[in-house]
Amino acid sequence: MNPGGIRTNMKIIIDLSGLNTEDKVLHKFGEVFEFGGPGGNIPANGPNQGKGWGFNWDAMNDSFRSLGKGGIWGTSKKFNFPLEIEIINYQEFQESNTKGFQIMQEILKDQAEEYSKEGKILKIIYS
């Protein structure tokens, strides 16, 4: 709530222009939502053990569960609800990696449904 008592929506635009692989798309989501915390948009393996995030669809799904809490580490941005995520320029990814695009869509749809069970609105738009 803002001081005037009017609830405002938070909107995030994710531009997938030129991103045609899973790695690039996962990197973009990690960057926008700070899944690994500030400066931690790196794979959480090898020399990066203990920081970053998993850089795979399962890790993205897990990270989305904690958007309001600062991610799985509690160090990411905290997002308020209602939250609208608009995915733009996704067609190149959709065409080059149909399966990856479908997985991304399923994750976002499933997370929207899970948040709705908590009375929170997560709206996903593709344009």
N, C-alpha and C positions, 0 to 999 in steps of 0.2 A: 504494500500500500504506500502510495506517496502521501505527503502531508495533507493534500486535499481530500484524501480518502477514496480516490479513484484508482482502481487497479489497472495498471498498464501492462500491455503485452511486451514480451521481449522477443525480438526477431533476429535470427541469425541467417545470413545468406552464405551459402557454400557454393563457390564457383568452381566447377569441375572442368572448365575450359582447358583443353590440351592434356587432360589427365586420362590416359587410356589404359592404365594398368592398375591392378589391385594395390601394389606398393605405393603408387602416387596418390591414389584416392585415400588410402589409409593414412598416409602422411598428412594429407590435407585435413582430414577429420581430426587427427591428433594435434595438428597445429591450431586449428580453430578452437577446439575444446580443451586444449592443454591436458590431454589424457595422461601424460607423464609428468605433469607439473610444469611450472615455468622453466623454459629452457630444456625440458626433458622429452622433447618429441624425437626420441631415439629408441631403437630396439632395446629391450631390457634383458639383454643376454651378453655373454662374453665380457668384455671390459666394462660394459655398462651395467653389470649386475647390481641390482638394488636401486636403480633409477630408470626412468623411461617407462615404456609400456610394451605390451606384447606384439604390436604391429601385425595383428591378424584379426580375422573377423570375430573370433571368440573374445579376444581382448577388447575389441571395439564394443561388442555387446555388453560385456562386463562393465566397461567404463561408462556406458550410457546409463546404467542403472543408478549411478551416483552423481548425476548432473547437479543436483541441488546441494550436494554435500562436498563439492570440491574434488570429485573424482574418487577413484579407488584409493589413492594415497592421501586424500584430503588437502592436497596442495594445489589443485587446479582452480580455474575460475569456478565460481558458484553461479549457477544459472537459476533464475527465477521462473516460476510458472504463473500464468500460461506462457508457454514457449512455442514459438513458430520457427521452424527450420525450412528455409526455401533452398532447394537444390536447383541450381541453374547450370546450363550448358553441360548437361550430363550425357547427351546423345553419343558422343564419341566413345565414352566409357561403355555405355550400353551396347553399342555396336561391336566394339573390339573385345569385350569380355561380358557376354550375356550372363553367364553363370555368376560372376562376381557382382554384376549389377543387381541380379535377383537376390543374392544374399544380402547386399546392402539394403535393398528395399524391405526384405523380411525383417532384418534387425530393427530398422526404424519403425516399421509397422508394429512389431511385437512390443517395442519399448513404449510406443504411444499407448498401446492397449494396457500395458502394465501400469503406466503412470495414471491412466484413467481409473484404475481400480483404487488408487490412492486419492482420487478426486482432483488430480492434476491434469492439466491440458498440455499435451505435446502434439502439435499439429505439424505434419510433414507435407510440403508442397513441392511438386516438380514442375518447373516452368522453363 
